[in-house]
Amino acid sequence: MFEADKSAFDFRASEEANTLGSLLAELNAQYYKESGEPITARDLRRTLEFLEQSIGIKVKGSTQRIPVSTLKTIKLLYVKGTNSGKHLLGLLAPRACPIFCV
């Protein structure tokens, strides 16, 4: 489903910030969904919710400037989660704290 390729969002990139819209454009140029439909912000929703719940990063829109390191993380989690065939984000997500947690 996904092909390996170099990109502006690989870990060797030096640009400091970019947008979610740019990441979506790149994802659509490099990868495809089985349905043939384009990858949209809605497809990244679970990944974005995971980042917000686990480390407090909130992406408010496709034009918001975001550090490239965050975009790299979003891309990696989306691609690996899609290719894993498992609920990767569910396995990584923080669990609710038991009653005895302080």
Residue pairs with C-beta under 8 A, 6 or more apart in sequence:
1 31
1 32
1 33
1 34
1 82
1 83
2 30
2 31
2 79
2 82
2 83
3 30
3 31
5 30
7 13
7 26
7 30
7 75
8 15
8 18
8 22
8 26
9 18
9 23
9 26
9 68
9 71
9 72
9 75
10 72
11 72
13 68
13 72
15 68
16 67
16 68
17 65
17 66
17 67
17 68
18 65
18 66
18 68
18 71
19 62
19 63
19 64
19 65
19 66
20 41
20 44
20 59
20 61
20 62
20 63
20 64
20 66
20 71
20 74
21 62
21 63
22 71
23 71
23 74
23 75
24 39
24 40
24 41
24 44
24 62
26 75
27 39
27 75
27 78
27 79
28 38
28 39
31 39
31 79
31 82
33 39
33 43
41 48
41 62
43 78
44 74
44 78
46 81
46 89
47 74
47 77
47 78
47 81
47 89
48 59
48 74
50 77
50 89
50 92
50 93
51 57
51 59
51 70
51 73
51 74
51 77
52 58
52 59
53 93
53 94
54 92
54 93
54 94
57 70
59 66
59 70
59 74
77 88
77 89
80 88
81 88
81 89
